[in-house]
Amino acid sequence: MPSADTALLAAARQHDPDAWDTLLKRHQLPLHAYAAELLRDDTAALDVVQETFAAAVRHLAGLRDDRKFASWLFGIAHQKCLQHFRRVRRETEIFAPADCDNDAPADWPDPDAPDPRALLLRRETADEWLALLAQLPAAQRSALLLHVLEDFSLDEIAPITAVPLGTVKSRLHHAKRALRQLVEAAR
């Protein structure tokens, strides 16, 4: 982490609103991109970013190593995403009509989503990769997003997702294998 963030964190601990504003501006876009891809809901992602920074303000005293601020922030965002998944699942179960078929897993691909093969045939872009990524289970998608897009090391991803390092490695391995299979199927 740049030394500028360290100075900002020191000022933020002294309740300097300008420091918090700069930290928010510096980290909100990467946090939003991560949450939006994980949740597949832009509005919910905005809420997660807001909740993440509110929690960071409340709990900054608990941050032991200022150099790990970004991964600590992503860890909070990850937990907020998991809370969102749980809340949506509860609401779906409570308010689902009696004749609704809820046998499909929460991370099951949307049948109305564009066919990944058609996307790949038109052009290979980041959007196409993200469409394939959306078909992965949330845990695998999260590990891959943190590693590839946000450039966190495996050691940093483990505390963000609150799982052991071996689980992170396994999730990345399975995510890469699944993506390879999706690309092969799309050819």
Buried (B, 14 or more C-beta within 10 A) or exposed (E): EEEEBEEBBEBBEEEEEEBBEBBBEBBBEBBBBBBBBBBBBEEBBBBBBBBBBEBBEEEBEEBEEBBBBBBBBBBBBBBBBBEBBEEBEEEEEEEEEEEEEEEEEEBEBEEEEEEBEEBBEEEEEEEBBBBBBBBBBBBBBBBBBBBBBBEBEBEBBBBBBEBEEEBBBBBBEBBBEBBEEBBEEBE
